[in-house]
C-alpha cells in the first residue's frame, strides 16, 4: 500500500515536471518565434493581429473560427487566383521597424562591421527568410498627424512616444514635451536661440541681400548632415530652399522620424563607407552644425564625398569648436582641416564667430595648378560620379567635364524658373528640350486628373509628405509646385540615373531598389505615387507582395496610394485590398490624357484605413 502510494506520487511528479517543461518550451518557441524568422513570426502575429482586426469589423467571420481561418491565411502568390483574407500583423514591438536599418538584424546575423567607419548605420537588408512579412501596427493611441504648417512646430507625443531627446537636449531647445504634444522651438546644438536667426547670420556672412539665404533663387538645394530633428531645414522652407536633412538611426534615435512627422524633408543615412544616394553636383550648400563627424579620417574621404555632391562654386557651412576654439586639440584639427581643404582647392568664403564657410571652385583651374602627386588625387576619368547605389566612396576629387569647366558654374536658372527650364544635363541622356517640355506638360495634366479623383477625400492641407516611387525627370513633383507639399523623388537604381535632372530642377530625391525596404520610418508619407513600379517587379526576382507590405509600412494611416500601371496590376492589387485594410477610392484610365503611347495603363487610387491592434484597443478603451 505504502509502496503503491509512493509510485503514484512519483508518477504524478513526473507528469507535472513534463508538463512544466512542455509549457516552458512552448513559451520559448512562441517568444523567440515572434522575433526570429518571418514564417514563425507571421504565424504568431496572425493570431494576435487578426483577432483584434475582426473585433473592429475589418475582417469577416467570428472568433470561434479564428484558429482554422488564420492558420490557413496565406499571402497571394501571384498566379493561382487566390484572394488573401488577411496579412499577419507584426508584434507591437516592431511598430518602428526599418527592415534595412534594423540593429537587431545585425546582431542576429552576426555581421562583422567596422563600427569606427559607421558601417552599422548603413543599409543591411534581411534575406528573404528573415523578412517580417507582416503589417506594421501603429503605436497605441495613434492620432492622425497635425497638419502643415502647424506641424513644423508640434507633433502628437503618442505618435512618436520618445522624449529622451527633450531631456538630453533640454538646454539646446531641440524639442519640449508639453502635455499631449511635443513642441519644436527651432533650436539646435549650435543655434539654441533659433534656426531662423542662425540662417540669417549665414546669409549675412555671404553678403546676400536682406540676409535671405536663397540669394534670389540661386541657392535652392541644401544638404544638412547630422541634422538632428531638422529644424535647420524646417526654417529654410520659408525662403524657398529645400533641404535634404540627413542623419543615421544612431544614439539620437527617432530624430528623422520627428522630422518627417513635422512635415520636413528628411532621409535616414550616414557618411560611412558608401556614397550617399544622390548624384554629383546636387547641392548649392552643405551644412554641418556640430555634427560630430571626423572629417579628417581616411585621408578626408568624407569631405571628398561632400565635394562630389556640391555644385560648382557650392558652399560648406561648418559650425564647430574647431572653427573658433583655442585649445590644443581644436587648433590641431583646424590646422589639418585647413590644409586638407586647401589641397581640395576650397577657399574660405567667410569666417565669423563659431562658423566657417568654405567654397568649392567653379572650374578645374586650381586642380591643374597643383603640384604633381598632391593628395587627394583627381578621380579617374572612367569613374561615374553619379553612380551611388552600393558604390564605395573614393578618396579622390571629382573634376568637372570639359563642358562644365567652360561654363564656369552649374548653368542653372534661378528658382523657380529652373523647375520648368530644361536642365543642362539633359544632353547626358540624349533627351531634347522638346522631350522635356512635353514630359512636363504630360504630368501636369495627369496630376490635375489625380487631384480630381482625390478631391472627395482630401482638403487643401490633407497631404504634406509625398513620394514619387519612379520619378523619371521629376515632372510629377514639378506639377505639384502650387500645392503646400514636398516630394521625395525616387529613381530606380537599375534605370537611367535621371536623379541629377531632378536636382537640377530644384527638387530632391534618392536612388533606390524597390526589391528592398526604403530608408524611412513607418507611417511617414501621406501619398505614394507608383507609376509602372509593379510592372518593373516582373523583371526582377522579387515579390510584388513584399512591395505591397513595404508601401503599407511607409504610408500613414488614412494615406493614399496612386497606382498607374497595367490593368493586370490593378486587378492584382484589388485582390489584396481587404487583407491590407486598404480601400478603393477611385479608378480611371489614360484616355483623358490624349496620349499615344500609354498602352493599357490604368489609374487606381487607394486609401489606407486606420486600424488598431488589440493592444491599442485596450489602451484607448
N, C-alpha and C positions, 0 to 999 in steps of 0.2 A: 504493500500500500504506500509506504513512505517512498520507496524507490520509484514507483509509478508517478507519484505526485511530483517528484523531483524531475523525472524525464519530461513530464508535461510542462513544467515550468521552464526547462531548458529549451524545449521546442518553441514555447511562446516567446522567450527571449530572442531566439534565433530569428523567428519570423519578424519580430519587432525590429531587430537590428537590420535585417534585409530590407524591410520597408523604409527605414530611415535612410539607408544607403541609396535605395532607389529614388527616394524623394530628393535627396541631395544631388544625385547625378542628373535628375530631371531639371533641377534648379540651375545647375551649371550649364546644361545644354541650352536651356531657354535663355539664360543670361548672355552666355558667350555667342550663342547663335544669333542674338539680336545685334551683335557688334560685328562679328566676322562673317564675311561671305554674304553676297546678296541673296542667295537662294534661301539659306536658313533664316536670314534676317526677314526676307519677304514673307515667309510662312508665318512667323510670329506677328509680323506687322499687320497682316490681313485680319487676323482675329481682333487685334486692338483697334485698327482703323475702321474697318468696315462696319463693325457693330455701332460705333459712335456715329458714323455717317448715316446708317439706317435709322438710328434714333432721331436724327434730324430730317428724315424723309428723303434723303438723296438717293438711296438705294432701295430697290423693291424687296419683298419677302419679309419674314419676321425672324426674330432672334432664335426661334426654335430650330430653324433650318440653317443657321449660320455655319455650323461646322461643315456640313456637306457642301453648301454652296461656296463657302470661302476657300475651302481646301482645293476645290476644282477650278477656282478663278485663275485664268492664265492670260498672259499677255498675248495679244493677237500676233501671229507670226507672219502676216502679210498676204498670203495667198489662199488660205484654207476657208475663207468666208466666215470665220468665227468672229462674232462681236463680243469683245471682252466685257464682262459685267462690272469688274472693279479692278483698280490697281491697289496694291498694298500701300499702306501709309507708314512712313518711317517713324521710328520712335521719336518722341518729343525731344530727346537729347540731340537730335540731328536737325533741329529747326533752323540752324545757321550753316548747314553743310555747304562747303565749296569743294566739290569732289577732287579737283586737281590741285588744290591748295590745302589738303587735309593732313595735318601733322600726325594724326592717329595712323593714317595710312603709311606714313614714312616709318613710324615705329614698328608697325605690324610687318611690313615688308623688309625691315632691317636694311634700308637703303644706306649706303655708305656715302655720306655727303660731307663736303668741306664747309663747316659752319662759318669759318672765317671769310669764305667767299659768298656767303648768303645763299648757298645752294638750297638750303632747307626752306627758303622762302620763294623759290622758283617753282614752276609748274611740274608736278609729278602725278600723272593721271593713273587711276586704278585700272588694272587689266579687267577684261570683261567679267571674269569670275568673282571679282571683288567689288563690282559696282553696286551701289544702292539703287536697285530698280524699284523705287517706291516714291510716293509723293511726299514732298517736304511739308510738314504741317506748320501753320503759323503759331507763334507763341501764344500762351493762354491770354485771353482778353484782347487779342489783336484788334486794332482800330484802323479804319481807312485813314491813310496819312493826311496830315494837314496840307492844305493846298498852297501852291506857289502864288504870290511871293511871300506869304506869311511863313511858309516852311523854311525859308532861309534862316529864320531866327528862332524857330522852335519846332520840336517834334514830340510825338507821344512817347513817353517813357516806356509804356508797355510793349511798344513795337520793337524797341531795342533795349531790353532791360539790363543795361550795363552802365553803372555810374562810377566805375573806378577812375575813368579819365577826369570826371568832375572833381574828384578828391585829389588825384595825383597832380592835376594841373590847375588847382584852385587859385593859385597866385598868378596865373597867366591868362585867365578869362577865356579858356577854350570853351567850356560849357558849364552850365549851372543847373542843378536839379531844383525845380520849383513845382511842387505838388505832382500832378499827373504829367507834367511836361518837362522836357529838357530844353533849356534855352541856350543860345549861342551868342554871346555878347560881341563876337567878332575879334576876339583876342587870339594871340598865338605865342609861342615860346619867345619870339623876338619882338612881337608887337602887342604887348599887354594892353595898350590903350586903344587898340582897334586897327583892323586891316586897312580901313579907308585912309587913315592918316599916314600909315606906312606906305601905301601905294602912291599917295600924293607926294611923299618925300622922294620916292624913286623917280617919279616923273620930273620933279624939281631938279634932281641931280643930273638928269639927262637934258635939262633945259627945254622941256616940252611945254607948249603953250598952255597956260591956265592950270598947270600941274595935272594935266589929264594924260594918262599913260598911253592911250591909244594913238596919240600923235597924228591926229587927223585921219585915222583909219589905216595908217601904215604899220601899226603894231596890233595884230589881231589874235594870233595863236600863241599860247604860253604853256610851258611845261613846268609844273610845280613839283619838285622832287622832295619826298618826305613831307607831305602836305598836311599832316595832322587831320583835323576834321574839315579841311578845305575852305577855311574862312577867307584865305587869300584869293582863291578862285571865285568864291561866292561874291566877294565885293568887287571883283573885276567885271562881272557881268553887266553892271550898270554903265560901264564905259565901252560897251560893245566889244569886249575882249572875252574870248572863250579859252578856258584853261583845262588842260588835261592834268587833273590832280592825281598824283601817283604816290602810293605808299604800300608797303607789304602788310601781310597779316601777321604783324610782329607783336612785341610786348604791349604795344598800344592797340590791342585788338579792337575791332569794330570801328576804327576811325573812318575807313572808306564806306562802311555801312551807314554811319551817321551822315557822311557827305551825300550819299545818294538818297537817303531818306529826306534830306533837306532840299533835294531837287537840284543838286550841284553836280556837274560832270566829274566823274572820278573813275579810277581803274586800279585794280589790285596788281601791283607789280613791284619789281625791285631791281636795282642796279647790282647785278650779281655776276654771272659768267656769260649770260646770253644777251644778245641785243634786245632792246625794248621793241615791242611790236609796232613800231612807227617807222616810216620811210625817212630817208635822209632829207635834210633841208625842210623840216616840217614846222619849226617854231621860230618866231621872232625873238622870244625871250625864254630863257630857262631860269628857274629861281630855286634857291636853297636857303632856307632860314633855319639855322641850327639843326640841320637835317641829320647830323651825326654820321656823316659819310666820310670815310677815309679816302680822300681824293688822290693821295699820293701812292696808294697801294698798286702793286703790279705795274710799275712804270707809268702810272697815271691813266690806266686803261678806262676808268670810269669817266674822267674828264674828256677823254677822246671819244667816248660814246656820246656825251653831250655835244661835242664838236660836230659829230656826224649829224646830229639831229637839228642843229642850229642852221638857220638860213644865212646866206652871205651877209655879213655885217650884223649878225644877230648878237644878242647880249646874254651874259650870265650874271645875274644879281646874286651876290653871296653875302649873307649876313651871319657872321660867326665870330667868336672871340679871336680867331687868328687874324681877323681883319683890323683889330684895334688893340688887343691886349698886349702887355709889355713883359709878361713873364717869359722865362727862358724857352719853355716848350712851345708856346704860341708863336714866339718870334722865329723859332726854328722852322715850324710848319709854314709860316707866312713866307719865309725866305725860299723854302723849297718849292712852294706852290708858285711863287712869282717867277722862279727860274723855269719851272715846267711850262707855264702858260706863255712865257716869253718865247720858248723854243717852239711852241704851237702857233706862234705869230699872233696871239691875242695881245691886246693893249688895254691899259686901264682907261676906261671912258670917264669914270668918276669914282671918287672915294671920299666918304664923309661919315664921320662918327663910326658906327659899327658895320657899315655896309661898303662893299667894293663892287663895282660893275665893270666887268671885262667885256671887250667887244672882239668878235671874230672878224678876220679880214674879208674884204669884198672880193679880192682876186687872188690869184696864185703867186703874185709878185714876191711876197715875203718868203714863201716856200722855196722859190727858185734861188733866193739870195742866201739861204742857209748854207753853212759850211758842209762839205761832203761828210757823210757819216753821222750827222746830227740826229739825235734821238728825241722824239719818236720819228720814225721814217714815214714817208708817204705810202699810202696803201697801193698795192699793185693795181695796174690799170684794168686787169681782167676780173677784179673783185666787184661784186654788185653791192653798192652801198645801201640799196633798198631791200635786199634780202634779209628777212628778220626772223622768220618762223623757225625756232630751234637752232638759229645760227649763233655761234660763239662770237663774242666781242673780239676785235682785233686791236692790238696796240699800235695803231697807225693813224695818220691823218688822212682824211678823205679829201683829195684835191677836187677842184671844180673842173668840169668838162671845158673844152676849148670854147664852146658857145657861151657857157655861163661866165667864163673868165672874161670874155669880151664885153658881155652885157654889164658887168660890174654891179651885180645885185640879183635879186630874185626875178625882176621884171614883172612883179605882180601889181595890179591896180590896188588902190586903197579900198578898204571895206566901206560900204557894202558893194561897190562896183565889182570887186573881184569875185563875188558869188556867181555872177552871170557872165563875166568876161572869160573867154576861152583861156584856160591855163597854158602857160608856155610849155609845160611838159607833155602836152597832148601829142606832140610830134614823136615822143618816145614810143608811142603805141601805134603810130601811123594813123591816128584819128585826125580828121579835119575839123576846122571850126564849124562847118555846116553840120557835121555829125553831132558835135557837142550841143549846138543850139537846138537841133531837133530833139535830142535826148532831154534837154531841159524843158522844152515845151511839152513833150510827151508826158513826162512825170508831173508837170503842173496840172494837166488835165486828169491824170489818174488820181492824184491826191485830192483834187476837187471832188471827184466821184467818191473816193473813200469817205470824205467828210460828210457827203450826202447820206451815205449808208450808216455812218456812225451817229449822225445828228439826233436821232431819237433817244440815244443813250448817254450823250455827253453834253456838258456845258463848256463855257469858254475856259474854265480852269480845271477841268477834269483830268487832262493829260499834261504831264510835265517831262518825264524821262522816257525817251523813245529810242528804240534800237532798230536800225535797218540791217537785217541779217545778211544781206547780199547787196552791197551798196553801189556797185558799179562805179559811176562817175559822181555819185553824190547828189543826183538831181531830185531824188525823193526828199532828202533833207532840205535842199535849196527851195523846194516848193512850200516848205513849212515856215519860211522866214517870218511871215506876218503873225504866226502863232507864238504864244509865250511858252515855247518848248525848246528843248535841245535834243540833238540826235547823236547817238553813238553809231557811226558808220562802220560796219564790219565788212571787210573784204576777205573772201576765202583765200587760204594760203596756196591753193593749187591752181588759181586762175590768174588772169592778168592783174598785176600789182597796181591797180588804179588808185590805191590809197593816197599816193602822192598828189594825184589830181584833186582829191577831196580836201587835203590840207591846203593846196594852192587856191582853193575856193574859199578858204577861211573857215572850214569846218574841221571836225576832229573825228577820229575813229581808230580802229586797230585791226590787225591781221588775226585771223582765227581759222581753226579747223573744226567744223561742226560735228565731227565724229567724237569730239571731246567736249567736256563741260567748259563754259566760259568763265573767265576770271572775274566773277562778281558774286555778291551775296545773294541768297534767296530774296524774293519779293522786292526787287529793286527797279523794275521798269513797268511803266503804265501801258505801253503799247509796243508790240513786236511786229515787224513787217517782214514776211518771208516770201520773197519773190523767187520762185523756182528752187528754193533751198531743198525741199523734199525730193524733187526730181534729181537733183545733183547727188542725193544719197544713193541712188540706184547705181552710180558709177563707182561707189566705194564699198568697202567691206565693213559697213557699219549699219546700225539698225535705225529705221525711222521711228520705231517705238522709243528708243533711247532719246531721240531728238524731241519727241513729244514730252517726255518726262523732264528733259532739260528746259524746254520752253516753260513748262508749268513751274519749275523751280525759279526761273528768272522773273516771271510775271507776278505782279502784285495781285492780291485778291481784288476782284472786280476789274482787273486789267483786261486789255484786248489783244487779240492776235488777228492780223490780216494775212491771209494766205492768198497768194496769186500764183497759180500753178495749173498743171493739167487737171482735167476733170477727174481722172482716176485718183489723183492725190486727194482732192476734196472728198471724194467718196470714201477713201481710206480713213481720213481724219474723222469724218462723220461717225464712223463706227466706234470711235473711241471717246466721243463726247461725254456719254454718261459715266464711263469709267474714270475719266479725268475730272469730272464735275465741271465741265465746260458747257456753255450754252450757245447755240447758233443765234446770231444776231441778224445777219443779212447775207444774201448771196447775190452775185452779179456775174456778168461776163464782160468780155473786152469789146463787144460790138459797138459800144458808145464811144470807144477811143478812136475810131476811124483809122485803125492800124491795118497794115497789110501782112505783117509777119508774126502775129501772135499765136497762130495755130489754134489749139483748143483751150487756151488759158481761161481759167475761171477765177472768180474772186469769192472768197469765203471769209466772213467776219465773225469772230468768236469772242465771247466774254467768259473769263474765268469766274466761277461762282465763289462766294465767300463760304467757306466751310470750316468746321471746328472739329477737333478730336474730342474724345470723351474727357480728357484732362481739361481741355478748355471749357467744356460744358460745365464740369464740376466747379471750375474757378469763377464762372460767370453766374452760376445759379445762386 
